[in-house]
Amino acid sequence: MSKPKVFEKPPGVKDYLPETVAKLRQIETNVLECMQKWGYRQIITPTLEYYDTVGVASTTSDRKLFKLLDKKGTTVVLRADVTAPIARVVASLLKDHSFPLRLSYHANVFRAFEDEAGREAEFFQTGAELVGDSSADADAEMVALAIACLKAAGIGHFKIALGHVGFLNGLLQEALPDRPEQQEALKERLLQHDYVGYHDLLRRYELPEAVREELEAILRLRGGQEICEQAKELSRDRGAKEAIGHLCQVWDVLHAYGVSDHVLVDLTMVGDFTYYTGMTFEGYAADLGFPVCSGGRYDNLLAQFDRPAAATGFALKTNRILEVANLDRTDAPYRVLVRYAPGKIGEALACAQQLRQRERVIVETIRMDASDPAASSGRNVSERADGQAGAAEYDEVIEFA
């Protein structure tokens, strides 16, 4: 194996240049401020967690985990999500705090992929968790907050797709009893949005025509509130009916929030984490073929940390939002360059310090070369930088010569 060149990076990671970082930080700040207005307090968890606790609880498959050994030989992992670490904190450091708990975060997470083109090994998430509330109102709050956050992040056109793990599980169990492998294979096709492959599997299973038609009907369960009513007629399974009833309640609360125009029901949707137990949702921005946010209910996760509690949450995929965010740049900082001759350093740096006390002013300083005509002109100059060669990125240039 050849040694990597000094400028090479491992697959799936990237460098972010200053302009991109500024945009990323503005998205992060806007979203966290939005969450704070809804009562969510920010939390920070470690980048490293024990594999036997958080690593296992995250239910991320082993092949997607970055594993390391510490000095004692104990296996640790780079966090693959932030939900499981927060569950650990809620069950330990926050065990004396009463429910409900509203927590927010911004963090980088890591997933190991085997040379899959375009898949990111490190990416950023900004998210929220509501722990200790099992109601439809709590699920609706998550969706409404996600909508508010996407707007704060600068996403103009998007849709939130709602699904429910209980409906799909109940329907498949009713149609394919005692055939768990076939159920999982069908769910995997739905997770990948591989509807052609889904149809192919149904044909290969040689199912009774009525059963096949029932399972094919899932693919038509995408639309508005009317889908909830249609789904009630599709399955007699008790769990499936309860799931649809819960989803109808969520829709009603979202209507009360005034955000149902952003929402559609998609009962083909499968959450990509197996800890989801109820409603799941994904947010899609116009012109992007992959979700910019995802979330759902995970009522069993905290029991793994010995503090059983209902919970629901979501995360925005912040670095994906970079591609489509339309941020208001009217509040961009005022940039000043202070140039000075060697004999004027005291005046120049004092001026720079004074300017830095102002709101949203960025000041850079630079010593003039002795060959610069301005350095020996004996005059102080302050002017707009428009049209100046090499100074286009500044709003003003101040010279001490």
Secondary structure, DSSP 8 states (H G I E B T S, - for coil): -----TT---TT-----HHHHHHHHHHHHHHHHHHHHTT-EE----SEEEIIIIIHHT---GGG--EEE-TTS-EEEE-S-SHHHHHHHHHTTTTTS-S-EEEEEEEEEE---SS-TT--SEEEEEEEEEES--SHHHHHHHHHHHHHHHHHTT--SEEEEEEEHHHHHHHHHHHSTT-HHHHHHHHHHHHTT-HHHHHHHHHHTT--HHHHHHHHGGGG-EESTHHHHHHHHH---HHHHHHHHHHHHHHHHHHHHT-GGGEEEETT---SSTT--SEEEEEEETT-SS-SEEEEE-TTGGGGGT----EEEEEEEHHHHTTT-----TT--EEEEEEE-GGGHHHHHHHHHHHTTSTTEEEEEEE--TTSGGGGS--EEEEE-TT-TT-TT-SEEEEE-
